[in-house]
Amino acid sequence: MQIKFLGATTSVTGSCHLITTENHKLLLDCGLFQGSNELEQLNWEPFDFNPEEIECVLLSHAHIDHCGRIPLLVKRGFRGRIYCTDATADLLTIMLRDCASIMEKEAEWTNRKNMRAGGPLVEPLYTMADVEAALSLVTPVLYNQLIALNGSLKAVFNDAGHILGSAIIELFIQEGDDVTKLVYSGDLGMKGRPILRDPTFIKKADFVIMEATYGSRVHESNSDSIDKLIEIILKTVRRGGNVIIPSFAVGRTQELIYQLNRFYEGHSEYQKELSSIMVYVDSPMATSATEIFRRNAQVFDEETREYILRGDHPLDFKNLKFTRSVEESVALNHDQNPKIIISSSGMCEAGRIKHHLKHNLWNPKSSIVFVGYQAEGTLGRSIVKGDKRVTIFGEKIQVEAEIYNLEGFSGHADRDGLLEWVSGFQKKPGRIFLVHGEEEAKKAFAKTVKDALDIDCTVVRGNTEYTLSKDKVISAEEALDERISPEALRQIKSRISSIHDDLERILYHTHLAMGSDLSPQQIIEIGNIVMELEKHTLNLGSVVARKTG
């Protein structure tokens, strides 16, 4: 069996892992790369496999960085099944349609601009038609249900406690008489959080693919963050400002509603003062997602179900208003009354939150409260790290508002939560592969696991491949060593050197023999092509050199 890591290896986006067995190929997630321009450009690259050969996708949850390229996979030939929990299937309908709508509108805007300037027309990464084709392939499953994917592959989805429907996937792979168990954590949630159940502990695994988003950090307690949020709200409103909360439409928004409900409708000392403060959820997607939460109470934790049985739905209260139309959203920034605005996207890269930041970042009376992870290269990360000027819609905005980052609301387990989950294995996994984290977080967590549990972790870097058997793990480079003798490698190295010499001669004779017929620019272009070939040859040569010493 081979695992090839094709996303979420140098950052926290683009989750995608290819599993290849003797007769089958499947994907764990197929997410969109988000953040910097460099990361987002990866979405346009060809898949590092033939989509037509993929039998199925096992989807951990509905966040776009885990599911956002599935319509592209379908567009490029995938026709297999997409397995996910029933709640995730519900959320996919709004997440993927919203994503396609944004892509189509951005392409339309770019084409209008390019047509005026005489530039080329562009296409969206995928369209609404691709989304509908993808949704037709979705096969919902229940938690704890053993699913036969084919004659040699079975899977179980367990509650991950990250967002509604999120799953830890157990994959049972039979090759010959041997069965290997691979566990994929997806994104793990925090214990003791409202609405959702705690992450499931898995007893046994031969190999584990695990997230490490907060592998080097410990969150403040959720209760501390809630108390701080109420203090921030009251302080900001008393001075006449707005509280702007960038929040992921699925997960954090619903938790915020739940917690505010307790203060607005519970018996708190702040209830009277809060009664005059409106809370707006300004995100059509968050509005639709909250409706889906309400329809999936079967996966809520016991405390939330008890709320509902008492007749108090925790995702609604008197001062809460959902805005859908653009007109309603625009009106919020003309309303002078202090208020709370919860809007997506959580990292401030798109959506209505950018308009609210534009109207409030410059105002020292206002407060911006972050409640989720801010990836490198995003607008949210720039604000959190203290940049004093940011660019929004091409306009420079001075940051004068108070900035807060309440990690107690994070939907990801912190270092201690991740370690506790690993500690739950009654039989130590042979190897843990760490993904979905920045380099520092993954390296720190690998050391934590080794020191505390004596389990080896591989910090996955870039698109790397490993061959797995129960007695050993071999990387692609190590597999090359096993298949090719040192003598054969030396011969390859000699041949590469010869190719290098041939390329130099081609460049020299092109200049002499054809120079009189070619313009200087054409000669430069030919030279660049040859130099590019030479670069790739030298890269291959350096790999071989490492093998032969």
C-alpha positions as CSV (number, residue, x, y, z in Angstrom):
1,M,0.0,0.0,0.0
2,Q,1.2,3.5,-0.8
3,I,0.2,6.9,0.6
4,K,0.9,10.0,-1.5
5,F,0.4,13.3,0.3
6,L,-0.9,15.9,-2.2
7,G,-2.2,18.8,0.0
8,A,-2.1,20.3,3.5
9,T,1.6,19.3,3.6
10,T,3.2,22.8,3.9
11,S,0.1,24.7,5.2
12,V,-3.4,24.0,6.5
13,T,-5.3,24.0,3.2
14,G,-5.7,21.8,0.2
15,S,-6.2,18.5,2.1
16,C,-5.8,15.6,-0.3
17,H,-4.2,12.2,0.3
18,L,-4.0,9.4,-2.3
19,I,-4.2,5.8,-1.1
20,T,-3.1,3.1,-3.6
21,T,-3.4,-0.6,-3.0
22,E,-2.8,-3.6,-5.2
23,N,-6.0,-3.1,-7.1
24,H,-7.6,0.2,-5.9
25,K,-7.1,3.9,-5.7
26,L,-9.0,6.3,-3.4
27,L,-8.7,9.8,-2.0
28,L,-9.0,11.0,1.6
29,D,-10.4,14.5,1.1
30,C,-9.9,16.8,-2.0
31,G,-9.8,20.3,-0.6
32,L,-9.2,23.8,-2.1
33,F,-5.9,25.6,-1.5
34,Q,-6.7,29.0,0.2
35,G,-4.6,31.9,1.4
36,S,-1.7,33.4,-0.5
37,N,-1.7,33.8,-4.3
38,E,1.0,31.2,-4.5
39,L,-1.2,28.7,-2.6
40,E,-4.3,29.5,-4.6
41,Q,-2.5,29.0,-7.9
42,L,-2.0,25.3,-6.9
43,N,-5.7,24.8,-7.5
44,W,-5.1,25.2,-11.3
45,E,-2.4,22.6,-11.4
46,P,-3.2,19.2,-12.9
47,F,-3.9,16.5,-10.3
48,D,-0.9,14.3,-9.6
49,F,-3.0,11.2,-10.6
50,N,-5.7,10.3,-13.2
51,P,-9.1,11.3,-11.7
52,E,-10.7,8.6,-13.8
53,E,-8.8,5.9,-11.9
54,I,-10.0,7.1,-8.5
55,E,-12.7,4.7,-7.2
56,C,-14.1,6.8,-4.4
57,V,-13.4,9.8,-2.1
58,L,-13.7,9.5,1.7
59,L,-14.6,13.0,2.9
60,S,-13.8,13.9,6.5
61,H,-16.0,17.1,6.6
62,A,-17.5,20.0,4.7
63,H,-14.9,22.8,5.2
64,I,-13.8,24.0,1.8
65,D,-10.1,23.3,2.5
66,H,-11.1,19.6,2.6
67,C,-13.9,19.4,0.0
68,G,-13.5,22.4,-2.3
69,R,-11.8,20.7,-5.3
70,I,-14.2,17.8,-5.5
71,P,-16.2,19.5,-8.3
72,L,-12.9,20.0,-10.2
73,L,-12.1,16.3,-9.7
74,V,-15.5,15.5,-11.3
75,K,-14.8,18.0,-14.1
76,R,-11.6,16.2,-14.9
77,G,-13.1,12.7,-15.1
78,F,-13.9,11.3,-11.6
79,R,-17.1,9.3,-11.6
80,G,-16.8,7.3,-8.3
81,R,-18.7,7.6,-5.1
82,I,-18.1,10.4,-2.5
83,Y,-18.7,8.9,1.0
84,C,-19.4,11.3,3.9
85,T,-21.7,11.5,6.9
86,D,-25.3,12.5,6.3
87,A,-24.7,15.9,8.0
88,T,-21.7,16.6,5.9
89,A,-23.8,15.7,2.8
90,D,-26.3,18.4,3.8
91,L,-23.6,21.0,4.3
92,L,-21.9,20.2,1.0
93,T,-24.9,21.4,-0.9
94,I,-24.4,25.0,0.4
95,M,-20.6,25.0,0.7
96,L,-19.9,23.8,-2.9
97,R,-22.7,25.9,-4.5
98,D,-21.4,29.0,-2.7
99,C,-17.9,28.3,-3.8
100,A,-18.9,27.8,-7.5
101,S,-21.0,31.0,-7.3
102,I,-18.0,33.0,-6.1
103,M,-15.8,31.5,-8.8
104,E,-18.3,32.3,-11.6
105,K,-18.8,35.9,-10.4
106,E,-15.1,36.5,-10.2
107,A,-14.5,35.1,-13.7
108,E,-17.4,37.3,-15.0
109,W,-15.9,40.4,-13.3
110,T,-12.4,39.6,-14.7
111,N,-13.8,39.0,-18.2
112,R,-15.7,42.4,-18.2
113,K,-12.4,44.0,-17.2
114,N,-10.3,42.1,-19.7
115,M,-12.8,42.8,-22.6
116,R,-12.5,46.6,-21.9
117,A,-8.7,46.3,-21.9
118,G,-8.5,43.8,-24.9
119,G,-7.2,41.0,-22.6
120,P,-7.9,37.3,-22.7
121,L,-11.1,35.7,-21.3
122,V,-10.9,33.4,-18.3
123,E,-12.9,30.5,-17.1
124,P,-13.8,29.7,-13.4
125,L,-12.0,26.8,-11.8
126,Y,-15.4,25.0,-12.0
127,T,-19.0,25.9,-12.4
128,M,-22.4,25.3,-10.8
129,A,-22.9,22.4,-13.3
130,D,-19.8,20.7,-12.0
131,V,-21.0,21.1,-8.4
132,E,-24.4,19.5,-9.3
133,A,-22.5,16.6,-11.0
134,A,-20.4,16.2,-7.8
135,L,-23.4,16.3,-5.5
136,S,-25.1,13.5,-7.5
137,L,-22.1,11.2,-6.5
138,V,-22.5,11.8,-2.8
139,T,-23.3,8.7,-0.7
140,P,-24.3,9.7,2.9
141,V,-23.4,7.3,5.7
142,L,-24.0,7.1,9.4
143,Y,-21.5,7.4,12.2
144,N,-20.1,4.0,13.3
145,Q,-21.4,2.2,10.2
146,L,-19.1,-0.3,8.6
147,I,-19.1,0.4,4.8
148,A,-17.8,-2.0,2.2
149,L,-16.2,0.1,-0.4
150,N,-15.3,-2.9,-2.5
151,G,-14.1,-6.5,-1.9
152,S,-10.9,-5.5,-0.1
153,L,-11.6,-2.0,1.4
154,K,-13.9,-1.1,4.3
155,A,-14.4,2.1,6.2
156,V,-16.0,3.5,9.4
157,F,-16.8,7.2,10.0
158,N,-16.4,8.3,13.7
159,D,-17.4,11.6,15.2
160,A,-14.4,14.1,15.1
161,G,-16.1,16.9,17.1
162,H,-14.7,19.6,14.8
163,I,-17.9,20.8,12.9
164,L,-21.3,19.3,12.3
165,G,-20.8,15.9,10.5
166,S,-17.0,15.9,10.8
167,A,-15.4,12.5,10.9
168,I,-12.4,10.4,11.9
169,I,-12.1,7.8,9.2
170,E,-11.0,4.2,9.9
171,L,-9.9,2.4,6.7
172,F,-9.4,-1.4,6.6
173,I,-7.3,-2.5,3.7
174,Q,-6.9,-6.1,2.8
175,E,-4.0,-7.2,0.6
176,G,-3.7,-10.9,0.3
177,D,-4.3,-12.4,3.7
178,D,-3.1,-9.3,5.5
179,V,-5.4,-6.5,6.7
180,T,-3.9,-3.1,7.5
181,K,-5.8,-0.4,9.4
182,L,-5.2,3.2,8.5
183,V,-6.8,6.0,10.6
184,Y,-7.3,9.5,9.2
185,S,-8.0,12.0,11.9
186,G,-9.5,14.7,9.6
187,D,-9.7,17.8,11.7
188,L,-10.1,17.1,15.5
189,G,-12.2,19.2,17.7
190,M,-11.8,20.3,21.3
191,K,-13.3,18.2,24.2
192,G,-16.2,19.7,26.2
193,R,-17.4,22.2,23.5
194,P,-21.0,23.1,23.1
195,I,-23.4,21.6,20.4
196,L,-21.0,18.8,19.2
197,R,-19.9,15.6,20.8
198,D,-16.3,15.1,21.8
199,P,-13.8,13.5,19.3
200,T,-13.9,9.7,19.3
201,F,-11.0,7.8,20.7
202,I,-9.7,5.1,18.4
203,K,-8.3,1.9,20.0
204,K,-6.0,0.5,17.3
205,A,-4.3,1.5,14.1
206,D,-1.3,0.4,12.1
207,F,-0.8,3.8,10.6
208,V,-2.3,7.3,11.3
209,I,-2.6,10.4,9.2
210,M,-3.2,13.2,11.7
211,E,-3.7,17.0,11.6
212,A,-1.3,19.2,13.7
213,T,-2.8,22.7,13.2
214,Y,-2.2,23.7,16.8
215,G,0.6,21.2,17.5
216,S,2.7,23.7,19.2
217,R,0.1,25.8,21.1
218,V,-2.3,25.4,24.0
219,H,-5.6,27.3,23.8
220,E,-7.0,29.4,26.7
221,S,-10.1,27.7,28.1
222,N,-13.4,28.2,26.3
223,S,-15.0,29.7,29.3
224,D,-12.2,32.3,29.6
225,S,-12.7,33.3,25.9
226,I,-16.5,33.6,26.4
227,D,-16.0,35.9,29.4
228,K,-13.5,38.0,27.4
229,L,-15.9,38.2,24.4
230,I,-18.7,39.6,26.6
231,E,-16.2,42.1,28.2
232,I,-15.1,43.2,24.7
233,I,-18.7,43.6,23.5
234,L,-19.7,45.7,26.5
235,K,-16.6,47.9,26.4
236,T,-16.9,48.5,22.6
237,V,-20.6,49.3,22.7
238,R,-20.2,51.7,25.6
239,R,-17.8,53.8,23.6
240,G,-20.0,53.7,20.5
241,G,-18.2,51.2,18.4
242,N,-19.1,48.0,16.5
243,V,-17.8,44.5,17.3
244,I,-16.9,42.7,14.1
245,I,-16.3,39.0,14.3
246,P,-14.9,37.2,11.2
247,S,-16.1,33.7,11.5
248,F,-16.3,30.5,9.5
249,A,-19.9,30.0,8.3
250,V,-19.9,26.4,9.5
251,G,-18.9,25.7,13.0
252,R,-17.7,28.8,14.7
253,T,-20.7,30.9,13.8
254,Q,-23.1,28.4,15.4
255,E,-21.0,28.1,18.5
256,L,-21.0,31.9,18.9
257,I,-24.8,32.0,18.6
258,Y,-25.0,29.3,21.2
259,Q,-22.8,31.1,23.6
260,L,-24.4,34.5,23.1
261,N,-27.8,32.8,23.6
262,R,-26.8,31.9,27.2
263,F,-26.0,35.6,28.0
264,Y,-28.9,37.1,26.2
265,E,-31.6,34.7,27.5
266,G,-29.9,33.3,30.6
267,H,-29.8,34.8,34.0
268,S,-26.6,36.9,33.7
269,E,-25.7,40.2,35.3
270,Y,-25.2,41.6,31.7
271,Q,-28.6,40.6,30.4
272,K,-30.2,44.0,30.8
273,E,-27.4,45.8,29.0
274,L,-27.1,43.2,26.3
275,S,-30.9,43.5,25.6
276,S,-30.2,46.8,23.6
277,I,-27.4,45.3,21.5
278,M,-28.4,43.6,18.2
279,V,-26.4,40.6,16.8
280,Y,-26.3,40.3,13.0
281,V,-25.2,37.1,11.2
282,D,-24.3,38.7,7.9
283,S,-23.6,35.6,5.7
284,P,-26.1,33.8,3.5
285,M,-24.0,30.7,3.9
286,A,-23.9,30.9,7.7
287,T,-27.7,31.4,7.7
288,S,-28.2,28.3,5.6
289,A,-25.7,26.3,7.6
290,T,-27.5,27.3,10.9
291,E,-30.7,25.9,9.4
292,I,-28.9,22.7,8.6
293,F,-27.6,22.5,12.2
294,R,-31.1,22.8,13.4
295,R,-32.2,19.9,11.2
296,N,-29.4,17.6,12.5
297,A,-30.0,17.6,16.3
298,Q,-29.4,13.8,16.2
299,V,-25.7,14.4,16.3
300,F,-25.7,17.1,19.0
301,D,-24.2,16.5,22.4
302,E,-26.4,15.6,25.4
303,E,-26.4,19.2,26.9
304,T,-27.6,20.7,23.6
305,R,-30.3,18.1,23.2
306,E,-31.6,18.9,26.7
307,Y,-31.8,22.6,25.8
308,I,-34.0,21.6,22.8
309,L,-36.2,19.3,24.9
310,R,-36.8,22.1,27.3
311,G,-38.2,24.2,24.4
312,D,-35.3,26.6,24.1
313,H,-33.5,26.2,20.8
314,P,-29.9,27.3,21.5
315,L,-29.3,28.6,18.0
316,D,-31.8,31.4,18.3
317,F,-32.6,34.4,20.6
318,K,-34.6,37.6,20.6
319,N,-31.8,40.0,19.4
320,L,-30.4,37.7,16.7
321,K,-31.0,38.7,13.1
322,F,-29.9,36.9,10.0
323,T,-29.3,39.0,6.9
324,R,-29.4,37.5,3.4
325,S,-29.8,40.3,0.9
326,V,-27.0,42.6,-0.2
327,E,-29.2,45.6,0.7
328,E,-29.5,44.4,4.3
329,S,-25.7,43.9,4.5
330,V,-24.9,47.4,3.1
331,A,-27.4,48.9,5.6
332,L,-25.4,47.6,8.5
333,N,-22.5,49.9,7.7
334,H,-24.8,52.9,7.5
335,D,-26.5,52.2,10.8
336,Q,-24.9,54.3,13.5
337,N,-26.1,52.1,16.4
338,P,-23.4,50.0,18.1
339,K,-23.9,46.3,17.2
340,I,-22.2,42.9,16.8
341,I,-21.7,41.7,13.2
342,I,-20.7,38.0,12.7
343,S,-19.7,37.5,9.1
344,S,-17.6,35.2,6.9
345,S,-15.1,34.3,5.7
346,G,-13.2,33.4,8.8
347,M,-9.8,34.4,7.4
348,C,-11.2,37.6,5.8
349,E,-10.2,36.5,2.3
350,A,-13.7,36.8,0.7
351,G,-17.3,37.6,1.4
352,R,-19.1,40.3,3.2
353,I,-16.6,40.5,6.1
354,K,-14.2,42.5,3.9
355,H,-16.8,45.3,3.6
356,H,-17.3,45.3,7.3
357,L,-13.6,45.5,8.0
358,K,-13.2,48.3,5.5
359,H,-15.8,50.3,7.4
360,N,-14.6,49.5,10.9
361,L,-10.8,48.8,10.9
362,W,-10.0,52.5,10.8
363,N,-12.3,53.3,13.7
364,P,-10.7,53.3,17.2
365,K,-14.1,52.8,18.8
366,S,-14.6,49.5,17.1
367,S,-13.2,46.0,17.9
368,I,-12.3,43.2,15.6
369,V,-12.5,39.8,17.3
370,F,-10.9,36.7,15.7
371,V,-12.2,33.3,16.8
372,G,-10.5,30.9,14.4
373,Y,-7.2,30.0,12.8
374,Q,-5.6,32.6,10.5
375,A,-3.4,30.9,7.8
376,E,-0.2,32.5,6.6
377,G,-0.8,34.8,3.7
378,T,-4.4,35.8,4.6
379,L,-5.8,39.2,5.4
380,G,-6.8,37.8,8.8
381,R,-3.2,36.8,9.6
382,S,-1.9,40.3,8.7
383,I,-4.4,41.9,11.0
384,V,-3.8,39.5,13.9
385,K,0.0,39.8,13.7
386,G,-0.2,43.6,14.0
387,D,0.0,45.1,10.6
388,K,-0.9,48.8,10.9
389,R,-2.1,49.2,7.3
390,V,-3.9,46.6,5.1
391,T,-5.3,46.7,1.6
392,I,-9.0,45.9,1.1
393,F,-10.6,46.2,-2.4
394,G,-7.5,48.0,-3.6
395,E,-7.7,50.7,-0.8
396,K,-5.2,51.2,2.0
397,I,-6.9,51.0,5.4
398,Q,-5.3,52.2,8.6
399,V,-5.8,49.7,11.5
400,E,-7.0,51.7,14.5
401,A,-9.7,49.4,15.9
402,E,-8.8,47.1,18.8
403,I,-7.8,43.7,17.7
404,Y,-8.4,40.5,19.7
405,N,-7.7,36.8,19.0
406,L,-9.7,34.4,21.2
407,E,-8.3,31.0,20.6
408,G,-10.6,29.4,23.1
409,F,-13.3,29.4,20.3
410,S,-11.0,27.5,17.9
411,G,-12.6,24.4,16.4
412,H,-9.3,22.6,16.4
413,A,-7.8,20.6,19.2
414,D,-4.7,22.2,20.7
415,R,-1.4,20.5,21.5
416,D,-2.8,18.9,24.7
417,G,-6.0,17.8,23.0
418,L,-4.1,16.2,20.1
419,L,-1.8,14.4,22.5
420,E,-4.7,13.1,24.5
421,W,-6.3,11.7,21.3
422,V,-3.0,9.9,20.4
423,S,-2.8,8.6,23.9
424,G,-6.2,6.9,23.4
425,F,-4.6,4.2,21.2
426,Q,-4.4,1.0,23.2
427,K,-1.9,-0.3,20.7
428,K,0.7,2.1,19.5
429,P,0.5,2.9,15.7
430,G,3.6,1.9,13.7
431,R,3.9,5.5,12.4
432,I,2.0,8.8,12.6
433,F,2.1,11.1,9.5
434,L,1.6,14.7,10.5
435,V,-0.2,16.9,8.0
436,H,-2.4,20.1,8.0
437,G,-0.1,22.3,10.0
438,E,2.7,24.8,9.4
439,E,6.2,23.4,9.8
440,E,6.9,24.6,13.3
441,A,3.7,23.2,14.6
442,K,4.2,19.7,13.0
443,K,7.9,19.5,14.2
444,A,7.0,20.5,17.7
445,F,4.1,18.0,18.0
446,A,6.3,15.2,16.6
447,K,8.8,15.8,19.4
448,T,5.9,16.0,22.0
449,V,4.6,12.6,20.8
450,K,8.0,11.0,20.8
451,D,8.9,12.3,24.3
452,A,5.5,11.5,25.8
453,L,4.5,8.2,24.1
454,D,7.6,7.0,22.2
455,I,5.7,6.9,18.9
456,D,7.5,7.9,15.7
457,C,6.0,10.7,13.7
458,T,6.8,11.7,10.2
459,V,6.5,15.4,9.5
460,V,5.1,15.4,6.0
461,R,6.7,18.0,3.7
462,G,5.6,18.6,0.1
463,N,4.1,16.0,-2.2
464,T,5.7,12.9,-0.8
465,E,4.9,9.2,-1.1
466,Y,5.4,6.3,1.3
467,T,5.1,2.5,0.9
468,L,3.6,1.0,4.0
469,S,3.8,-2.5,5.4
470,K,3.2,-3.5,9.0
471,D,7.0,-4.1,9.6
472,K,8.3,-0.9,7.9
473,V,7.6,2.4,6.2
474,I,9.6,3.3,3.1
475,S,9.7,6.7,1.4
476,A,9.8,7.0,-2.3
477,E,13.5,7.8,-2.3
478,E,14.2,4.8,-0.1
479,A,12.2,2.6,-2.4
480,L,14.3,3.9,-5.3
481,D,17.4,2.7,-3.4
482,E,15.9,-0.7,-3.0
483,R,15.0,-1.1,-6.7
484,I,18.2,0.2,-8.3
485,S,21.7,-1.0,-7.5
486,P,24.5,1.4,-6.8
487,E,26.2,0.5,-10.1
488,A,23.0,1.3,-12.0
489,L,22.7,4.6,-10.3
490,R,26.3,5.5,-11.2
491,Q,25.5,4.7,-14.9
492,I,22.5,6.9,-14.7
493,K,24.6,9.7,-13.2
494,S,27.1,9.3,-16.1
495,R,24.4,9.5,-18.6
496,I,22.9,12.7,-17.0
497,S,26.4,14.3,-17.2
498,S,26.5,13.4,-21.0
499,I,23.0,14.9,-21.5
500,H,24.2,18.1,-19.8
501,D,27.2,18.3,-22.2
502,D,24.9,17.7,-25.2
503,L,22.6,20.5,-24.1
504,E,25.5,23.0,-23.9
505,R,26.6,22.0,-27.4
506,I,23.0,22.5,-28.7
507,L,23.0,26.0,-27.3
508,Y,26.4,26.8,-28.7
509,H,25.7,25.6,-32.2
510,T,22.2,27.2,-32.3
511,H,23.9,30.5,-31.6
512,L,26.6,30.0,-34.3
513,A,24.6,28.3,-37.1
514,M,21.3,30.1,-36.8
515,G,22.3,33.4,-35.2
516,S,22.3,35.3,-38.5
517,D,18.7,34.2,-39.2
518,L,17.3,34.8,-35.8
519,S,16.6,37.9,-33.8
520,P,18.5,38.4,-30.5
521,Q,15.1,37.9,-28.7
522,Q,14.6,34.5,-30.5
523,I,18.1,33.4,-29.5
524,I,17.4,34.4,-25.9
525,E,14.1,32.4,-25.9
526,I,15.9,29.3,-27.3
527,G,18.6,29.7,-24.7
528,N,16.0,29.9,-22.0
529,I,14.3,26.7,-23.1
530,V,17.6,24.8,-23.2
531,M,18.5,26.3,-19.8
532,E,15.2,25.1,-18.4
533,L,15.9,21.6,-19.7
534,E,19.3,21.8,-18.2
535,K,17.9,22.8,-14.8
536,H,15.6,19.8,-14.7
537,T,18.4,17.5,-15.7
538,L,20.6,18.9,-13.0
539,N,17.8,18.4,-10.4
540,L,17.6,14.8,-11.4
541,G,21.3,14.5,-11.2
542,S,21.4,15.9,-7.7
543,V,18.9,13.2,-6.6
544,V,21.0,10.5,-8.1
545,A,24.2,12.0,-6.6
546,R,22.6,11.8,-3.1
547,K,21.9,8.1,-3.8
548,T,25.5,7.3,-4.8
549,G,27.2,9.6,-2.3
